[in-house]
Amino acid sequence: MPILTIDQVMHAYVTNQSAVLALDHLSLTVERGEFLSFLGPSGCGKTTLLSIIAGLIEPTKGRVLIEGKEAKSMRQTIGYMLQHDYLFPWKTIEQNVTLGLKLTRKYSEKTRKQTLALLHQIGLRDVDDRYPYELSGGMRQRAALVRTLATDPKILLLDEPFSALDYQTKLKLEDLVWETLKQYRKTALLVTHDIGEAIAMSDRIVLFTARPGKIKRIVSVPDSLKACTPFQARQHPDFSPIFQMIWKELESIEQT
């Protein structure tokens, strides 16, 4: 059974004056441990789809299933990482990364130690008692990743989590996130506007049409690239051909 099933999902935003169709008859299945990226024009419904998967909003039509159950009943199995870290400035890093454990009633001395061990594992040692303003942007995003992973989610939703970072930090974090998710065999969905990032990190790339969002094409990343870290993938000879193909596909979408 796929870990995630999106079945004929449609969603419209309705006001007193108008109705805007954001997603139109979208269907997709995702296997456990897969990493998918969503690419498409701005406003094509990518983030709306993440919100539906997270159970934050219900689709106008269709359904989303996580392990065969309605998404809204599986909210605690979802981890969500956004463009901004949203760490609470008045809480220490330890308090921030263990907050999800407390909210989901999973906090114990064991889970606390596991979370701090992961924090140290991804290069954040001696920061437990520090506050977010004392850390760089890249360090805060690492802490946000630990907070997301602490509750052991079945699926991670990543909404442009690296876009606010400088390029060097972004590349380092791509590798870190990729390696961490592989190690813990997590399923992940990434919304991005960066073609290179999508290719370097993903198993498959879903290309969306302009609004209303439909699936235009699903591109499978070659095994030669999937075996590489994101940084290595960008240097691989197979990277440029698939980049050019996706670039042309997105250009044709934006021109229609």
PyMOL commands that set and color helices and strands:
alter all, ss='L'
color gray80, all
select helices_A, chain A and resi 46-53+71-77+93-97+99-103+109-121+132-134+137-150+167-183+195-201+223-226+230-235+239-255
alter helices_A, ss='H'
color red, helices_A
select strands_A, chain A and resi 4-14+19-30+35-39+61-66+69-70+78-81+155-159+187-191+204-208+215-220
alter strands_A, ss='S'
color yellow, strands_A
deselect
rebuild
show_as cartoon
